[in-house]
Amino acid sequence: EDNENLEDIAYFEKYILESYKAVLTSHKRKFLHEKSSPFGDLDLRTAISEFIYNFHHINANPENIIVGSGSEMLLWQVLQLKSMNEPYVKNEGAGLLRLASQATEGALGSVKPFAAVAEDTAQSTKQIFLDANIPVREVPVDDQGISFDFLLTSGTTIVYVTPGDIPLGAFEDNDERRKEILEWAEKVSYRHIIEFDTLTSKDVTCLYKTEDINDKVIYINSFSNLLCPGINAAFLILPPDIMEDYRHHYANFDCSLSYLDQLALTEFIKSGHLEAYLDSIESL
């Protein structure tokens, strides 16, 4: 088994090195003298879109994908948006019945941001919310994940979830809980789910983003998790309304991931090496 692990590492190291060499020895090196889009090179975002569909059956428009130098950096950037730390009730123009419904849901008047995270969430993650002036409260988990009952009465505007919220040895099927939390988020415009995907297995069935038909989930994944900690790169998939806010806020910023890293990752993904590597470690 140890020999197989070493072979997988060797495979990864060989082809990521080849990807960097391909960039540096081809016409693509001219891009090293330019800046990418603030949101990441479109070729990389397109490659990520195709990869995440093949890997986890997640539909993502490349225009709604953001690339950055790490998951914590991307989370911090999203939480700086007004739609996150200064949430407001959108005028949905549905008359008195809609207003009555919003009042029942606690959606009228001023809205204060509030994040719910599972017990044992990393302190660094909680600190990112606090730095964005978003109070955080740890929520109990049961055998299907984060407690739904808490969300109904807490005034939560953001729920932060990961596959690791479900305790080991508990039910693998948490469809009912996901459906409850998704429906809860859909009822009010300013509620969102932030999902950090830590899975490296293909065809999983426990992700919120795979069932996000109403664009309420902000999805984060990291190449540090998919490949190795030394690859400090990550990506976001944003709902269209949040993407509009993000695009306006960060239009004049530089992408936090170097252009060389972006080009090499594009080469690595488009050549099929990322999927091949993940398939190989799953078969162990």
Disulfide bonds with the S-S distance in Angstrom:
none
